[in-house]
Amino acid sequence: METTERPRLKDFALAAIADQLPADNHEPELVFLRSHLTRVTTDTLPWTEALQQSLSRPHPADILLLRLARTFPLTFVELLTIALAAAVEEDVQVGRAIARVQSPLGGSRPTLSLLSTSFQPLTKAPPISVVFNGSALACSLLRLGNTAAPLPEQTVSIPIHLYFALNNRDSAVEHTILGIQHLPSTALSASCLGKVEQYAKSLENNANQVLVIRSPAFAESRIVADRVAKQLNLRPLFLEGALPIGLAPWLQLRQLLPVFCPQLTPGEYHQIPVIGYYDGPVVAIAGPDGQLESQQRDLLSWSLSVPTVPERESLWTETLSDSDLAAILAKSYRYSSDRIAQLSRLAQHYSTLAQRDHPTEADIRAAAWSGEGIGLDGLAQPLTQQIPDEALVMPNSLRENLQMLLLRCQARDTLTDGLGVSTTACYYPGVKALFVGPSGTGKTLSAGWLATKLGMPLYRVDLAAIVSKYIGETEKNLAQLLARAESAGVILLFDEADSLFGKRTDVQQANDRFANSQTNYLLQRIESYDGITLLTSNSRQRFDSAFSRRLDFIVEFTLPRPTERRALWRSHLGDRSTLSTAQLNQLATAVDLCGGHIRNAVLMAAVLAQSQQREIDYADIIIGVNHEYHKLGRQMPALTQPSHV
């Protein structure tokens, strides 16, 4: 007999039903059933013995099901029940025949009563008991329907994704709902690939483990989990929320690696679910916050690190095919493998729009500043203005401090090379700086200048979106913000940061305890943050003393002196005024405003001049200055029209 002519398990299931039917009924459905009985039996070989013989050379379509039978294990009654339930899903004649046999109860899905009558020759126990208490129901390979009815009237069916799996196929719906994903092809660093191989071997040799992959970038964690799965000759199944029905048999049938994806918040404990009837490898991916636990398995923790400069150069070269540009980008930008791949794709798009053959560093910067796909919307707003050196009008000492901060940010990758163990042991590559000074002295402007020099996007944190009156929500929002910003490689600017990082207080009521807990978390998390954080405040005295130790720089912004105010007036007015040198000198001497207020006064004067289609004159400036003093609630100094110089 040829392979394609071998009877299948469903043929034996239908033959078992036909064996209980009268032979003189010629209704089409019953003729259909008896044709299967004729196919599998002879005068000397009943279908039960034929079934035993067929298992030595099974039909290829039944091999996956028979493999499941050895793993779970499944009885002959369960095997034929599964085959019958699957046949209903693929052949309308099977459903009609079953409905005819079960008449007047009806229904195309087999009932426990039908199974009990048909499969009794296979077991000494009642078939209903065999199915009801068997592994197939326990692992959800089979499901009961009409459960409110008496036991004999309850039906059995197979979950649709398991039906496709038994036929060696995935369904499109299951790809979306149950977590099988096609991830973009992303190159990983050599060190990361080496660890993928090591951890995969550990999972292969010890089934009692869970590999926990931690990273602020969930996208990169998924890609690494995908590589681990491929190393195990499996595909990743990303699981969020409730577990899919029939998970254990589905994992085996489709050669899947379960990857749990809990969204953990600070201080949260999450129990990794137990997958019944499954003893294969398990992976979980999580951010830097929260704690994972497992009742039955040991946890292996792997925190993904940013590739080294040589590794980043290799990744940029692979994605851009430009070694010179790759060397520049690797030293200038501290990006993860996934971020490098993402920016390379966006940069290719920008270069195509500009009709260039290859991306440039400007295209990479534009891709980074676009903010596409980094998930910071609603938590922070981008500050996209490019701030040139000429826009910084400040004392030389302040400029030197900002220049030192710039050098510190540029050197953070290789800063500890060659230093002692006491320095390298607790080193974090993140940079945290506090800008302190009165409002309008250039703190936000300096943050924009630093971002421009580094070529990194600058995002101002929306404190209204971060701070919550509900306990634990502020920490949760900040954790989400920092994880996404760390993944995207952006600079975070916390304006009026003392509202978040303020002093801890004595515990006098319950709210004080929660407020201090929030501050403790913020202090710890900001210290381990991998990116660049800029904070501004009017006074450093408002911060907790423990926070000052965690800062790399504290930059003092003082009120401008007359010489600096004169430079500020010149810088803001440009070429659109008729002010004389004497008038500028008087403004610099008498008007003790900061740069921000000077800017507002110039804009007010520009409105007046533009409305009359002329250049800005001294009278316009006086009106603008008066407006600023009024806003501040201060008396404007007496100004006279100086002689023209």
Secondary structure, 3 states (H helix, E strand, C coil): CCHHHCCCHHHHHHHHHHCCCCCCCCCHHHHHHHHHHHHHCCCCCCHHHHHHHHCCCCCHHHHHHHHHHHHCCCCHHHHHHHHHHHHHHHCHHHHHHHHHHCCCCCCCCCEHHHHHHHCHHHCCCCHHHHHHCCHHHHCCCCEEECCCCCHHHCEEECCHHHHHHHCCCCCHHHHHHCCECCCCCCCCCHHHHHHHHHHHHHHHHCCCEEEEEECCCHHHHHHHHHHHHHHCCCEEEEECCCCCCCHHHHHHHHCEEEEECCCCCCCCEEECCCCCCCCCCEEEEECCCCEEECCCCEEEEEECCCCCHHHHHHHHHHHHCCHHHHHHHHHHCCCCHHHHHHHHHHHHHHHHHCCCCCCCHHHHHHHHHHCCCCCCCCCEEECCCCCCHHHCCCCHHHHHHHHHHHHHHHCCCCCCCCCCHHHHCCCCCCEEEEEECCCCCCHHHHHHHHHHHHCCCEEEECHHHHCCCCCCHHHHHHHHHHHHHHHHCCEEEECCHHHCCECCCCCCCHHHHHHHHHHHHHHHHHHHCCCEEEEEECCHHHECHHHHHCCCEEEECCCCCHHHHHHHHHHHHCCCECCCHHHHHHHHHHCCCCHHHHHHHHHHHHHHHHHCCCCECHHHHHHHHHHHHHHHCCCCCCCCCCCCC
